[in-house]
Amino acid sequence: MSKKRRQYNAAFKFKVALEAAKGNNTLSELAQQYQLHPNQISKWKRRLLDDGEELFNRHSQSERLREQEAEQAELYEQIGRLKMELEWLKKKSAHIN
């Protein structure tokens, strides 16, 4: 029987990665303390350091998501209007022929 994989929330990953980035403890000590593999801690640390600038970016991910949703809603609205116009034109052309 296989073992179920453990899943960690973002807050826990951030906490461990931040401690690894501080460098107060070695990866081995952190791995033992949090019962993780040192490679996993290294990956989280690398991701924190690589993507950390996104935290302070003017257009954060949530803002971009809201902008995309607003644009998507506008496009769906436009599609609905065009469908209505098409149906109206089909009815009009059917009456003329």
C-alpha positions as CSV (number, residue, x, y, z in Angstrom):
1,M,0.0,0.0,0.0
2,S,1.3,3.4,-0.9
3,K,1.8,6.2,1.5
4,K,-0.3,9.3,1.1
5,R,1.6,12.4,0.2
6,R,1.6,15.2,2.7
7,Q,0.4,18.6,1.5
8,Y,1.5,21.8,3.1
9,N,-0.3,25.2,3.0
10,A,1.4,28.3,1.6
11,A,2.0,29.8,5.0
12,F,4.0,26.8,6.2
13,K,6.0,26.8,3.0
14,F,6.8,30.5,3.3
15,K,7.8,30.1,6.9
16,V,10.2,27.3,6.2
17,A,11.6,29.0,3.1
18,L,12.1,32.2,5.0
19,E,14.0,30.5,7.8
20,A,16.2,28.8,5.1
21,A,16.8,32.1,3.4
22,K,17.9,33.7,6.7
23,G,20.6,31.1,7.1
24,N,20.5,30.8,10.9
25,N,20.1,27.0,10.7
26,T,21.5,24.5,8.2
27,L,19.2,22.7,5.8
28,S,19.7,19.5,7.7
29,E,18.6,21.2,11.0
30,L,15.5,22.7,9.3
31,A,14.7,19.3,7.7
32,Q,14.9,17.6,11.0
33,Q,12.9,20.3,12.8
34,Y,10.1,20.3,10.3
35,Q,10.4,16.6,9.2
36,L,11.0,17.5,5.6
37,H,13.6,16.5,3.0
38,P,16.4,19.1,2.6
39,N,15.8,19.1,-1.2
40,Q,12.2,20.2,-0.6
41,I,13.3,23.1,1.6
42,S,15.9,24.1,-1.1
43,K,13.1,24.2,-3.7
44,W,10.9,26.3,-1.5
45,K,13.8,28.7,-0.7
46,R,14.7,29.0,-4.4
47,R,11.1,29.8,-5.3
48,L,10.9,32.4,-2.6
49,L,14.1,34.1,-3.8
50,D,13.1,33.9,-7.5
51,D,9.5,35.0,-7.2
52,G,9.9,37.3,-4.2
53,E,10.0,40.4,-6.4
54,E,6.4,39.6,-7.4
55,L,5.3,40.4,-3.9
56,F,6.3,44.0,-4.3
57,N,5.3,44.4,-7.9
58,R,2.8,47.2,-8.5
59,H,0.4,44.9,-10.2
60,S,0.2,41.9,-7.9
61,Q,-1.3,38.6,-9.1
62,S,-4.7,39.3,-7.5
63,E,-4.9,42.6,-9.3
64,R,-4.1,41.0,-12.6
65,L,-6.7,38.3,-11.9
66,R,-9.4,40.9,-11.2
67,E,-8.4,42.7,-14.4
68,Q,-8.7,39.5,-16.4
69,E,-12.1,38.7,-14.9
70,A,-13.4,42.2,-15.8
71,E,-12.1,41.8,-19.3
72,Q,-13.6,38.4,-19.6
73,A,-17.0,39.6,-18.4
74,E,-16.9,42.4,-20.9
75,L,-16.1,40.0,-23.7
76,Y,-19.0,37.6,-22.7
77,E,-21.3,40.6,-22.7
78,Q,-20.2,41.5,-26.2
79,I,-20.7,37.9,-27.4
80,G,-24.2,38.0,-26.0
81,R,-25.0,41.2,-27.8
82,L,-23.7,39.9,-31.1
83,K,-25.7,36.7,-30.7
84,M,-28.8,38.7,-30.1
85,E,-28.1,40.9,-33.2
86,L,-27.5,37.8,-35.3
87,E,-30.8,36.2,-34.2
88,W,-32.6,39.5,-35.0
89,L,-31.0,39.7,-38.4
90,K,-31.9,36.0,-39.2
91,K,-35.5,36.7,-38.3
92,K,-35.6,39.9,-40.4
93,S,-34.0,38.1,-43.4
94,A,-36.5,35.3,-43.1
95,H,-39.4,37.7,-43.4
96,I,-38.0,39.4,-46.5
97,N,-37.5,36.2,-48.4
